[in-house]
Amino acid sequence: MAKGYWVSVYPAISDPERLTAYDKLAGLAVQAGGGRVLSLIPSRGGRVVAHEAGITQRVVLIEFDSFEQAVAAYESEAYQKALVALPDGFERDFRIIEGID
């Protein structure tokens, strides 16, 4: 079965400290939904090289055992509460994608 992934890219973050409440709630929701954070750049000191139209701001990659599990985690009550905590004014490109089996 193909895995599912959450991919979030934040093209612009004016005040990263305002993400603290969202990060805490989202982390709990991801863990409860069976997700594993594979990459959180640059917050955890990870390196990034951007090419073409790439950006070096925050990029988050989370893996789930299946696409359906990834969708269910997003739709969960816990993650919906996290979304409410996402501050206004943040630009984010969020996708749920199916991996190649």
ZIRASUL-V816375 format. One record per residue. RES is the residue in three letters. SS is DSSP state (@ for helix, = for strand, . for the rest). PHI is phi in whole degrees, -180 to 180 (* if undefined). Layout:
BEGIN
RES&SS&PHI / RES&SS&PHI
END
This chain:
BEGIN
MET&.&* / ALA&.&-72 / LYS&.&-77 / GLY&=&-117 / TYR&=&-136 / TRP&=&-99 / VAL&=&-125 / SER&=&-123 / VAL&=&-127 / TYR&=&-110 / PRO&=&-61 / ALA&=&-145 / ILE&.&-131 / SER&.&-83 / ASP&.&-144 / PRO&@&-58 / GLU&@&-64 / ARG&@&-73 / LEU&@&-85 / THR&@&-57 / ALA&@&-64 / TYR&@&-61 / ASP&@&-56 / LYS&@&-65 / LEU&@&-66 / ALA&@&-65 / GLY&@&-61 / LEU&@&-65 / ALA&@&-66 / VAL&@&-64 / GLN&@&-62 / ALA&@&-64 / GLY&.&-86 / GLY&.&87 / GLY&.&-84 / ARG&=&-129 / VAL&=&-74 / LEU&=&-95 / SER&=&-154 / LEU&=&-140 / ILE&=&-112 / PRO&.&-94 / SER&.&-54 / ARG&.&-105 / GLY&.&81 / GLY&.&-69 / ARG&.&-97 / VAL&.&-145 / VAL&.&-123 / ALA&.&-96 / HIS&.&-122 / GLU&.&53 / ALA&.&-93 / GLY&.&-66 / ILE&.&-122 / THR&.&-107 / GLN&.&-71 / ARG&.&-54 / VAL&=&-132 / VAL&=&-124 / LEU&=&-126 / ILE&=&-125 / GLU&=&-106 / PHE&=&-124 / ASP&.&-66 / SER&.&-152 / PHE&@&-61 / GLU&@&-61 / GLN&@&-65 / ALA&@&-64 / VAL&@&-66 / ALA&@&-62 / ALA&@&-65 / TYR&@&-65 / GLU&@&-81 / SER&.&-65 / GLU&@&-60 / ALA&@&-62 / TYR&@&-74 / GLN&@&-62 / LYS&@&-66 / ALA&@&-64 / LEU&@&-61 / VAL&@&-63 / ALA&@&-81 / LEU&.&-68 / PRO&.&-64 / ASP&.&-65 / GLY&.&89 / PHE&.&-93 / GLU&=&-99 / ARG&=&-144 / ASP&=&-108 / PHE&=&-118 / ARG&=&-138 / ILE&=&-112 / ILE&=&-126 / GLU&=&-96 / GLY&.&-74 / ILE&.&-89 / ASP&.&-76
END
